[in-house]
Amino acid sequence: GLTLLARTYGNAKDPFVTSTEKDYIGYNIDLVVHDLAFSNIKFTGKVEIASENRDNTIIDGVTFENCKFETNDIATTNGQAINFSNNVNNGQVKNLIVKNCDFTNCYQGVYTNQVRNVSVTGCTFNTTGHNAIAVQSALNSSCNHGAVVITGNIFTSIGDRVIRFNNVGADTQITIKDNKLISSSKAEVIKAEHLADGIKYDISGNNWGVGKTVANTEFADK
């Protein structure tokens, strides 16, 4: 697994002072990351990249291509394959690309929180305890997710909805095309808590199977 966090730590020694100098309550890290790329890697633990509570952190451009994820934990969030999050909701954590990757035996495949521009294309998801793909916002708030592109993926044995949104803000553009569902535990394949006016949709060519529905009419194939 991989963890990259910008976080305020409490009750810690400053790592840049000697033992005879003053200890500090904590220290802060501001990350500035551009165009971080992973390819042809097998991950057996959660990959977590997050701004936590840092206003000045910038994480712009993270790509996973031809990677395999197998956390072997479908019951807890420790089994998430990818967690890409921005607790500040300031638009500075953005541009996640997941391309031609395989997810097997994970709690969730791709989870994002308050992130702008998310692309998941040509991937396979096989056996998840929860959603395959989640594009979330914080509780009681909405997020402009920019361009959300979910195309050409295959889903098998999904433990909840295939795609899950929370409160989607205006100016988000959602493209969901040419995906195929083999099996899932829920009749609903896509659900959002709230969709703001002004969102643009491009939904077509999906094969969700007999008896499957979408919770929001906006997600029906056109």
Secondary structure, 3 states (H helix, E strand, C coil): CEEEECCCEECCCCCCCCCCCCCCCEECCCCEEEEEEEECCEECCCEEEECCCCCCCEEEEEEEECCEECCCECCCHHHCCEEEECCCCCCCEEEEEEECCEEEEECCCEEEECCEEEEEECCEEEEECCCCEEEECCCCCCECCCEEEEECCEEEEECCCCEEEEEECCCCEEEEECCEECCECCCEEEEEEEECCCCEEEEECCECCCCCEECCHHHCCC
